[in-house]
């Protein structure tokens, strides 16, 4: 494969098609894939493990014959992307983090779990409420810490300007010399749904010579 494989990693409570609107604005000739994060697929019952999720990304690259990849991650997917790059920097050319908390504290995860439990089941469209709750329960028991001090991969950090948590994380990451932040206008944290075309352009410009359709 001449160009790096472009891998999109979703967040908890999401499924791979959440990237569809973004992908639709990138040249289909670019090698792309949006897999399930290992441990978050509804048919899986082992729960989420960061190490297992990282291994699954590497296995996917090997299966696709990709010596290198560009990783784009949303929320938890961004943390997985960072962990892959920190452990295997020779395999990752670029990282794009979308609304990714740099240090998701136990209190934040616990609050998200509490809110998910109180949310009506009808609110969950892509993944069932039961699976979202199970995924968040697994996350609260996992090691989410990411140490950026050893980061050697060029990284673009994207967040909505009006999203306080996302903005704080972007500013924290941008303090690292390998990271660049870009704040998109608006208050909505789910940029995949609200600004997919702009995201596609930023990803394309940062990672290489992808062409918009």
Secondary structure as GFF3:
##gff-version 3
##sequence-region A 1 213
A	DSSP	beta_strand	5	9	.	.	.	ID=ss1
A	DSSP	three_ten_helix	16	19	.	.	.	ID=ss2
A	DSSP	alpha_helix	20	23	.	.	.	ID=ss3
A	DSSP	beta_strand	32	33	.	.	.	ID=ss4
A	DSSP	alpha_helix	50	63	.	.	.	ID=ss5
A	DSSP	beta_strand	69	74	.	.	.	ID=ss6
A	DSSP	alpha_helix	76	87	.	.	.	ID=ss7
A	DSSP	three_ten_helix	89	91	.	.	.	ID=ss8
A	DSSP	beta_strand	92	98	.	.	.	ID=ss9
A	DSSP	alpha_helix	106	118	.	.	.	ID=ss10
A	DSSP	three_ten_helix	121	123	.	.	.	ID=ss11
A	DSSP	alpha_helix	129	140	.	.	.	ID=ss12
A	DSSP	three_ten_helix	148	150	.	.	.	ID=ss13
A	DSSP	beta_strand	154	160	.	.	.	ID=ss14
A	DSSP	alpha_helix	164	174	.	.	.	ID=ss15
A	DSSP	beta_strand	179	184	.	.	.	ID=ss16
A	DSSP	alpha_helix	191	194	.	.	.	ID=ss17
A	DSSP	alpha_helix	196	207	.	.	.	ID=ss18
###
